[in-house]
Amino acid sequence: MNNTLVFATNNLHKTAEVASILAPQYAVVNLKDIGCHVDIVEDGDSFAANAMLKCSYVFENYQLDCFADDSGLEVEALDNEPGIFSARYSGERGDIINMDFLLKKLQGVENRNARFVTVISLMKNGQNYLFEGKIEGKILRAPVGDNGFGYDPIFVPNGYDLTFAQMDSELKNKISHRAQAMQKLIAFLKVN
């Protein structure tokens, strides 16, 4: 059995996070590692659609079994924004600018309920499978912590007193939305 999977991403933070979740059972390589330098268009209308677009592109062009994820933050008071637009919520890519944009939209808003969502699409032997993970929490009024990426410094998962950016990677990789989806993926891969 070949224990290398292509993760259809160029995001080194996500690659490292997922590689640590899948290790030691699987070696994870990303788009750069397979020589894919295309910015795959994510114009789907859901996390699942965007994950499937990325995964299908790699499978069709490289004939490699692969998986892709699409993740984002959904804020209840903002009608689940930024959602699929999380990476470019402010109109630009950049963790700080997007986080600041979100916090400005939430100024004066009492309802801070939010969730992180991940959907993973797996293409294996020409078949597509989907796995979802969610974690509920709250949005802080200011960033706290230096670990993580994206909206991690302003998100506190329910049941914890730390933001994702304050957690060590071991704890975050046990409870995160991505970890939940990855656990479902791993369970599937063990029997298929």
C-alpha positions in Angstrom: 0.0 0.0 0.0 1.3 3.4 -1.0 1.2 5.6 2.1 1.7 8.9 0.4 -1.2 11.2 -0.2 -1.3 14.4 -2.2 -2.9 17.3 -0.2 -4.2 19.7 -2.8 -2.9 22.9 -1.2 -0.1 25.4 -1.4 -0.7 26.5 2.2 2.4 25.3 4.2 0.7 25.9 7.6 -2.2 23.6 6.6 0.2 21.1 5.1 2.3 20.9 8.3 -0.9 20.7 10.5 -2.4 17.9 8.4 1.0 16.0 8.1 1.3 16.0 11.9 -2.3 14.6 12.2 -1.7 11.9 9.6 1.8 10.9 10.8 3.2 8.3 11.0 0.6 6.3 8.9 0.8 8.6 5.9 3.3 10.9 4.3 1.6 14.0 3.0 2.9 16.0 0.0 1.4 19.2 -1.3 0.9 20.7 -4.8 4.4 22.1 -5.0 5.9 18.7 -4.1 4.2 17.2 -7.2 5.2 20.1 -9.5 1.7 21.7 -9.6 2.1 25.5 -9.6 -1.4 26.4 -10.7 -3.7 28.4 -8.4 -6.7 26.1 -8.6 -9.9 28.1 -9.0 -12.3 27.7 -6.0 -15.5 29.1 -7.3 -17.9 26.6 -5.7 -20.8 27.7 -3.6 -19.9 25.5 -0.5 -16.9 24.1 1.4 -17.6 20.7 -0.2 -17.8 22.1 -3.8 -14.5 23.9 -3.4 -12.8 20.9 -1.9 -14.0 18.7 -4.7 -12.8 21.2 -7.3 -9.3 21.1 -6.0 -9.2 17.4 -5.6 -10.6 16.7 -9.1 -8.0 19.0 -10.6 -5.2 17.0 -9.1 -6.7 13.7 -10.0 -7.5 14.6 -13.6 -4.1 16.3 -14.3 -1.7 14.1 -12.3 -3.6 10.8 -11.9 -2.7 10.7 -8.2 -5.0 9.8 -5.3 -5.4 13.0 -3.3 -7.4 14.9 -0.9 -8.3 18.6 -0.5 -10.0 20.6 2.1 -11.9 23.8 2.3 -12.3 25.4 5.6 -13.6 28.5 7.0 -15.1 30.4 9.9 -18.9 30.9 10.2 -20.0 33.7 12.5 -23.7 33.4 13.6 -24.3 37.2 13.9 -22.9 37.8 10.4 -25.3 35.3 8.7 -22.4 32.7 8.7 -19.9 35.0 7.1 -17.1 34.8 6.1 -17.8 31.2 5.3 -16.3 30.1 2.0 -14.7 33.6 1.6 -12.7 33.3 4.9 -9.3 33.5 3.1 -10.2 36.7 1.3 -12.9 38.1 3.5 -11.5 41.7 3.4 -11.0 41.4 -0.3 -7.4 40.4 0.1 -5.4 37.4 1.3 -3.8 38.0 4.7 -4.5 36.7 8.2 -4.2 40.0 10.0 -6.2 42.1 7.5 -9.0 39.5 7.4 -9.1 39.2 11.2 -9.2 43.0 11.6 -12.0 43.2 9.0 -14.1 40.6 10.9 -13.5 42.3 14.3 -14.6 45.7 12.8 -17.8 44.1 11.5 -18.5 42.6 15.0 -18.0 45.9 16.9 -20.9 46.4 19.3 -22.3 42.9 18.5 -23.0 40.8 21.6 -23.6 37.5 19.9 -20.0 36.1 19.4 -21.1 32.5 18.5 -19.1 31.0 15.7 -17.9 27.7 14.3 -14.9 26.5 12.2 -15.9 24.1 9.5 -13.7 21.8 7.3 -14.9 19.6 4.5 -12.3 17.1 3.0 -12.8 15.7 -0.4 -10.9 12.4 -1.2 -10.3 11.1 -4.7 -9.3 7.5 -4.5 -9.4 5.2 -7.4 -11.6 7.7 -9.3 -14.2 7.8 -6.5 -15.0 10.9 -4.5 -15.7 10.8 -0.7 -16.5 13.7 1.7 -15.7 14.1 5.4 -16.8 17.0 7.6 -15.6 18.4 10.9 -17.0 21.3 12.9 -16.1 23.0 16.2 -18.3 25.6 17.9 -16.9 28.5 19.9 -16.8 32.3 20.4 -15.1 35.2 18.8 -13.0 37.4 21.1 -12.9 41.2 20.8 -9.1 41.2 20.2 -6.5 38.6 19.1 -4.7 36.5 21.7 -1.8 34.1 21.0 1.0 33.6 18.6 0.4 30.1 17.3 -1.8 29.0 14.5 -3.0 31.0 11.5 -6.0 32.6 10.0 -8.7 33.5 12.6 -7.0 31.3 15.3 -6.1 34.2 17.6 -9.8 35.3 18.0 -11.5 31.9 18.2 -12.0 30.2 21.6 -13.6 26.7 21.2 -16.4 25.9 23.6 -15.2 24.2 26.7 -11.7 25.9 26.6 -10.2 29.1 27.9 -7.6 29.4 25.2 -7.8 30.6 21.6 -6.6 28.2 18.9 -3.5 30.5 18.7 -2.7 29.9 22.4 -2.9 26.1 22.1 0.0 24.0 21.4 -0.3 22.1 18.1 -0.9 18.8 19.9 -4.1 20.0 21.6 -5.4 21.9 18.5 -4.7 18.8 16.4 -6.9 16.7 18.7 -10.0 19.0 18.8 -10.0 21.2 15.7 -12.5 21.0 12.8 -9.7 19.9 10.5 -8.7 17.2 13.0 -12.3 15.9 13.2 -12.5 15.7 9.4 -9.1 14.1 9.2 -10.0 11.5 11.8 -13.0 10.5 9.6 -10.7 10.4 6.5 -8.2 8.2 8.4 -10.9 5.9 9.6 -12.1 5.5 6.0 -8.6 5.0 4.6 -7.9 2.2 7.1 -10.7 0.1 5.7 -10.7 1.1 2.1 
